[in-house]
Amino acid sequence: MYSHLIGLITPFVNSNMGEVSFWFGNGLGTGGTLSALLDVDLYYEMSKADVGGESAIGSMFYLVGLTGLIIFFGTYVYLIKKISAKSIFHGVLMLIYFLALILQENALSLIPSVMFFTFVMFTFNTEKLVNVCRTPRRSLS
């Protein structure tokens, strides 16, 4: 848990507002836990916490900067509001996923993200599915 919290805070503390990387990031693939798999030289000069390792929000800040983080937050809050207006259950699911992003980098990986959003998409219109199942069948005679 401690490394996740350090991974969230360290990219913000070590950044300088005057640098371009603070506003626009250091580029995709340069930070986070999985950047070591790409043999990024910058990763070896810094600790895992410096590049946002173990925290999706810390990694996103390191990768896309404050501008990208604001766009992500804005889009996600917009989706939560739209979905919550139709289904409180799905709005809460989106909020829980968002909270998991704060301290878990793997929540933003491809497979968990695809699985989560596929579940939300297929269960979002459950009212229509229930009504179709309740419709009585007509007999052929």
Contact map, one row per residue, 1 for C-alpha under 8 A:
111110000000000000000000000000000000000000000000000000000000000000000000000000000000000000000000000000000000000000000000000000000000000000000
111111000000000000000000000000000000000000000000000000000000000000000000000000000000000000000000000000000000000000000000000000000000000000000
111111100000000000000000000000000000000000000000100001000000000000000000000000000000000000000000000000000000000000000000000000000000000000000
111111110000000000000000000000000000000000000000000011100000000000000000000000000000000000000000000000110000000000000000000000000000000000000
111111111000000000000000000000000000000000000000000000100000000000000000000000000000000000000000000000100000000000000000000000000000000000000
011111111100000000000000000000000000000000000000100000000000000000000000000000000000000000000000000000000000000000000000000000000000000000000
001111111110000000000000000000000000000000000001111111100110000000000000000000000000000000000000000000000000000000000000000000000000000000000
000111111111000000000000000000000000000000000000100111111110000000000000000000000000000000000000000001100000000000000000000000000000000000000
000011111111100000000000000000000000000000000000000100000100000000000000000000000000000000000000000000000000000000000000000000000000000000000
000001111111110000000000000000000000000000000000111100000100000000000000000000000000000000000000000000000000000000000000000000000000000000000
000000111111111000000000000000000000000000000000111100000110110000000000000000000000000000000000000000000000000000000000000000000000000000000
000000011111111000000000000000000000000000000000000000000100100000000000000000000000000000000000000000000000000000000000000000000000000000000
000000001111111000000000000000000000000000000000000000000000000000000000000000000000000000000000000000000000000000000000000000000000000000000
000000000111111100000000000000000000000000000000010000000000000000000000000000000000000000000000000000000000000000000000000000000000000000000
000000000011111110101100000000000000000000000000000000000000000000000000000000000000000000000000000000000000000000000000000000000000000000000
000000000000011111100100000000000000000000000000000000000000000000000000000000000000000000000000000000000000000000000000000000000000000000000
000000000000001111110110000000000000000000000000000000000000000000000000000000000000000000000000000000000000000000000000000000000000000000000
000000000000000111110100000000000000000000000000000000000000000000000000000000000000000000000000000000000000000000000000000000000000000000000
000000000000001111111110000000000000000000000000000000000000000000000000000000000000000000000000000000000000000000000000000000000000000000000
000000000000000011111111100000000000000000000000000000000000000000000000000000000000000000000000000000000000000000000000000000000000000000000
000000000000001000111111110000000000000000000000000000000000010010000000000000000000000000000000000000000000000000000000000000000000000000000
000000000000001111111111100000000000000000000000000000000000010011000000000000000000000000000000000000000000000000000000000000000000000000000
000000000000000010111111100000000000000000000000000000000000000111110000000000000000000000000000000000000000000000000000000000000000000000000
000000000000000000011111110000000000000000000000000000000000001111110000000000000000000000000000000000000000000000000000000000000000000000000
000000000000000000011111111000000000000000000000000000000000111111010000000000000000000000000000000000000000000000000000000000000000000000000
000000000000000000001001111101100000000000000000000000000000011110000000000000000000000000000000000000000000000000000000000000000000000000000
000000000000000000000000111111000000000000000000000000000000001100000000000000000000000000000000000000000000000000000000000000000000000000000
000000000000000000000000011111100000000000000000000000000000001100000000000000000000000000000000000000000000000000000000000000000000000000000
000000000000000000000000001111110110010100000000000000000000001000000000000000000000000000000000000000000000000000000000000000000000000000000
000000000000000000000000011111110010000101100000001000000000001000000000000000000000000000000000000000000000000000000000000000000000000000000
000000000000000000000000010111111110000000100000001110000010011000000000000000000000000000000000000000000000000000000000000000000000000000000
000000000000000000000000000011111110000000000001001111110110010000000000000000000000000000000000000000001000000000000000000000000000000000000
000000000000000000000000000000111111000000000001001111000000000000000000000000000000000000000000000000001000000000000000000000000000000000000
000000000000000000000000000010111111110000000000000000000000000000000000000000000000000000000000000000000000000000000000000000000000000000000
000000000000000000000000000011111111111100100000000000000000000000000000000000000000000000000000000000000000000000000000000000000000000000000
000000000000000000000000000000001111111100110000000000000000000000000000000000000000000000000000000000000000000000000000000000000000000000000
000000000000000000000000000000000111111100000000000000000000000000000000000000000000000000000000000000000000000000000000000000000000000000000
000000000000000000000000000010000111111100000000000000000000000000000000000000000000000000000000000000000000000000000000000000000000000000000
000000000000000000000000000000000011111110100000000000000000000000000000000000000000000000000000000000000000000000000000000000000000000000000
000000000000000000000000000011000011111111110000000000000000000000000000000000000000000000000000000000000000000000000000000000000000000000000
000000000000000000000000000000000000001111111000000000000000000000000000000000000000000000000000000000000000000000000000000000000000000000000
000000000000000000000000000001000000000111111100000000000000000000000000000000000000000000000000000000000000000000000000000000000000000000000
000000000000000000000000000001100011001111111111001000000000000000000000000000000000000000000000000000000000000000000000000000000000000000000
000000000000000000000000000000000001000111111110000000000000000000000000000000000000000000000000000000000000000000000000000000000000000000000
000000000000000000000000000000000000000011111110000000000000000000000000000000000000000000000000000000000000000000000000000000000000000000000
000000000000000000000000000000000000000001111111011000000000000000000000000000000000000000000000000000000000000000000000000000000000000000000
000000000000000000000000000000000000000000111111111000000000000000000000000000000000000000000000000000000000000000000000000000000000000000000
000000100000000000000000000000011000000000100111111110000000000000000000000000000000000000000000000000000000000000000000000000000000000000000
001001110110000000000000000000000000000000000011111111000000000000000000000000000000000000000000000000000000000000000000000000000000000000000
000000100110010000000000000000000000000000000111111110000000000000000000000000000000000000000000000000000000000000000000000000000000000000000
000000100110000000000000000001111000000000100111111110000110010000000000000000000000000000000000000000000000000000000000000000000000000000000
000000111110000000000000000000111000000000000001111111111111110000000000000000000000000000000000000000000000000000000000000000000000000000000
000100110000000000000000000000111000000000000001111111110110000000000000000000000000000000000000000000001000000000000000000000000000000000000
001100110000000000000000000000011000000000000000100111110110000000000000000000000000000000000000000000111100000000000000000000000000000000000
000110110000000000000000000000010000000000000000000111111110000000000000000000000000000000000000000011111000000000000000000000000000000000000
000000010000000000000000000000010000000000000000000111111111000000000000000000000000000000000000000011111111000000000000000000000000000000000
000000010000000000000000000000000000000000000000000100111111100000001000000000000000000000000000000011101000000000000000000000000000000000000
000000111111000000000000000000010000000000000000001111111111110000000000000000000000000000000000000001000000000000000000000000000000000000000
000000110010000000000000000000110000000000000000001111111111111000000000000000000000000000000000000000001000000000000000000000000000000000000
000000000000000000000000000000000000000000000000000100011111111110011000000000000000000000000000000000000000000000000000000000000000000000000
000000000011000000000000100000000000000000000000000100001111111111011000000000000000000000000000000000000000000000000000000000000000000000000
000000000010000000001100110000110000000000000000001100000111111110000000000000000000000000000000000000000000000000000000000000000000000000000
000000000000000000000001111111100000000000000000000000000011111110000000000000000000000000000000000000000000000000000000000000000000000000000
000000000000000000000011111100000000000000000000000000000001111111111000000000000000000000000000000000000000000000000000000000000000000000000
000000000000000000001111110000000000000000000000000000000001111111111000000000000000000000000000000000000000000000000000000000000000000000000
000000000000000000000111100000000000000000000000000000000000100111111100000000000000000000000000000000000000000000000000000000000000000000000
000000000000000000000011000000000000000000000000000000000000000111111110000000000000000000000000000000000000000000000000000000000000000000000
000000000000000000000011100000000000000000000000000000000001100111111111000000000000000000000000000000000000000000000000000000000000000000000
000000000000000000000000000000000000000000000000000000001001100111111111100000000000000000000000000000000000000000000000000000000000000000000
000000000000000000000000000000000000000000000000000000000000000001111111110000000000000000000000000000000000000000000000000000000000000000000
000000000000000000000000000000000000000000000000000000000000000000111111111000000000000000000000000000000000000000000000000000000000000000000
000000000000000000000000000000000000000000000000000000000000000000011111111100000000000000000000000000000000000000000000000000000000000000000
000000000000000000000000000000000000000000000000000000000000000000001111111110000000000000000000000000000000000000000000000000000000000000000
000000000000000000000000000000000000000000000000000000000000000000000111111111000000000000000000000000000000000000000000000000000000000000000
000000000000000000000000000000000000000000000000000000000000000000000011111111100000000000000000000000000000000000000000000000000000000000000
000000000000000000000000000000000000000000000000000000000000000000000001111111110000000000000000000000000000000000000000000000000000000000000
000000000000000000000000000000000000000000000000000000000000000000000000111111111000000000000000000000000000000000000000000000000000000000000
000000000000000000000000000000000000000000000000000000000000000000000000011111111100000000000000000000000000000000000000000000000000000000000
000000000000000000000000000000000000000000000000000000000000000000000000001111111110000000000000000000000000000000000000000000000000000000000
000000000000000000000000000000000000000000000000000000000000000000000000000111111111000000100110000000000000000000000000000000000000000000000
000000000000000000000000000000000000000000000000000000000000000000000000000011111111100000100000000000000000000000000000000000000000000000000
000000000000000000000000000000000000000000000000000000000000000000000000000001111111110000000000000000000000000000000000000000000000000000000
000000000000000000000000000000000000000000000000000000000000000000000000000000111111111101100000000000000000000000000000000000000000000000000
000000000000000000000000000000000000000000000000000000000000000000000000000000011111111111110000000000000000000000000000000000000000000000000
000000000000000000000000000000000000000000000000000000000000000000000000000000001111111100100000000000000000000000000000000000000000000000000
000000000000000000000000000000000000000000000000000000000000000000000000000000000111111100000000000000000000000000000000000000000000000000000
000000000000000000000000000000000000000000000000000000000000000000000000000000000011111111100000000000000000000000000000000100000000000000000
000000000000000000000000000000000000000000000000000000000000000000000000000000000011111111110000000000000000000000000000000000000000000000000
000000000000000000000000000000000000000000000000000000000000000000000000000000000001001111111000000000000000000000000000000000000000000000000
000000000000000000000000000000000000000000000000000000000000000000000000000000000011001111111100000000000000000000000001000100000000000000000
000000000000000000000000000000000000000000000000000000000000000000000000000000011011101111111110000000000000000000000000000000000000000000000
000000000000000000000000000000000000000000000000000000000000000000000000000000000001000111111111000000000000000000000000000000000000000000000
000000000000000000000000000000000000000000000000000000000000000000000000000000000000000011111111100000000000000000000000000000000000000000000
000000000000000000000000000000000000000000000000000000000000000000000000000000010000000001111111110000000000000000000000000000000000000000000
000000000000000000000000000000000000000000000000000000000000000000000000000000010000000000111111111000000000000000000000000000000000000000000
000000000000000000000000000000000000000000000000000000000000000000000000000000000000000000011111111100000000000000000000000000000000000000000
000000000000000000000000000000000000000000000000000000000000000000000000000000000000000000001111111110000010000000000000000000000000000000000
000000000000000000000000000000000000000000000000000000000000000000000000000000000000000000000111111111000000000000000000000000000000000000000
000000000000000000000000000000000000000000000000000000000000000000000000000000000000000000000011111111100000000000000000000000000000000000000
000000000000000000000000000000000000000000000000000000000000000000000000000000000000000000000001111111110010000000000000000000000000000000000
000000000000000000000000000000000000000000000000000000111000000000000000000000000000000000000000111111111011000000000000000000000000000000000
000000010000000000000000000000000000000000000000000000111100000000000000000000000000000000000000011111111000000000000000000000000000000000000
000110010000000000000000000000000000000000000000000001111000000000000000000000000000000000000000001111111000000000000000000000000000000000000
000100000000000000000000000000000000000000000000000001110000000000000000000000000000000000000000000111111111000000000000000000000000000000000
000000000000000000000000000000011000000000000000000011111010000000000000000000000000000000000000000011111111100000000000000000000000000000000
000000000000000000000000000000000000000000000000000001010000000000000000000000000000000000000000000000011111100100000000000000000000000000000
000000000000000000000000000000000000000000000000000000010000000000000000000000000000000000000000100110011111100110000000000000000000000000000
000000000000000000000000000000000000000000000000000000010000000000000000000000000000000000000000000010011111110110000000000000000000000000000
000000000000000000000000000000000000000000000000000000000000000000000000000000000000000000000000000000001111111110000000000000000000000000000
000000000000000000000000000000000000000000000000000000000000000000000000000000000000000000000000000000000001111111000000000000000000000000000
000000000000000000000000000000000000000000000000000000000000000000000000000000000000000000000000000000000000111111100000000000000000000000000
000000000000000000000000000000000000000000000000000000000000000000000000000000000000000000000000000000000111111111110000000000000000000000000
000000000000000000000000000000000000000000000000000000000000000000000000000000000000000000000000000000000011111111111000000000000000000000000
000000000000000000000000000000000000000000000000000000000000000000000000000000000000000000000000000000000000011111111100000000000000000000000
000000000000000000000000000000000000000000000000000000000000000000000000000000000000000000000000000000000000001111111110000000000000000000000
000000000000000000000000000000000000000000000000000000000000000000000000000000000000000000000000000000000000000111111111000000000000000000000
000000000000000000000000000000000000000000000000000000000000000000000000000000000000000000000000000000000000000011111111100000000000000000000
000000000000000000000000000000000000000000000000000000000000000000000000000000000000000000000000000000000000000001111111110000000000000000000
000000000000000000000000000000000000000000000000000000000000000000000000000000000000000000000000000000000000000000111111111000000000000000000
000000000000000000000000000000000000000000000000000000000000000000000000000000000000000001000000000000000000000000011111111100000000000000000
000000000000000000000000000000000000000000000000000000000000000000000000000000000000000000000000000000000000000000001111111110000000000000000
000000000000000000000000000000000000000000000000000000000000000000000000000000000000000000000000000000000000000000000111111111000000000000000
000000000000000000000000000000000000000000000000000000000000000000000000000000000000000000000000000000000000000000000011111111000000000000000
000000000000000000000000000000000000000000000000000000000000000000000000000000000000001001000000000000000000000000000001111111000000000000000
000000000000000000000000000000000000000000000000000000000000000000000000000000000000000000000000000000000000000000000000111111111000000000000
000000000000000000000000000000000000000000000000000000000000000000000000000000000000000000000000000000000000000000000000011111111100000000000
000000000000000000000000000000000000000000000000000000000000000000000000000000000000000000000000000000000000000000000000000011111110000000000
000000000000000000000000000000000000000000000000000000000000000000000000000000000000000000000000000000000000000000000000000011111111000000000
000000000000000000000000000000000000000000000000000000000000000000000000000000000000000000000000000000000000000000000000000011111111100000000
000000000000000000000000000000000000000000000000000000000000000000000000000000000000000000000000000000000000000000000000000001111111110000000
000000000000000000000000000000000000000000000000000000000000000000000000000000000000000000000000000000000000000000000000000000111111111000000
000000000000000000000000000000000000000000000000000000000000000000000000000000000000000000000000000000000000000000000000000000011111111000000
000000000000000000000000000000000000000000000000000000000000000000000000000000000000000000000000000000000000000000000000000000001111111000000
000000000000000000000000000000000000000000000000000000000000000000000000000000000000000000000000000000000000000000000000000000000111111100000
000000000000000000000000000000000000000000000000000000000000000000000000000000000000000000000000000000000000000000000000000000000011111110000
000000000000000000000000000000000000000000000000000000000000000000000000000000000000000000000000000000000000000000000000000000000000011111000
000000000000000000000000000000000000000000000000000000000000000000000000000000000000000000000000000000000000000000000000000000000000001111100
000000000000000000000000000000000000000000000000000000000000000000000000000000000000000000000000000000000000000000000000000000000000000111110
000000000000000000000000000000000000000000000000000000000000000000000000000000000000000000000000000000000000000000000000000000000000000011111
000000000000000000000000000000000000000000000000000000000000000000000000000000000000000000000000000000000000000000000000000000000000000001111
000000000000000000000000000000000000000000000000000000000000000000000000000000000000000000000000000000000000000000000000000000000000000000111
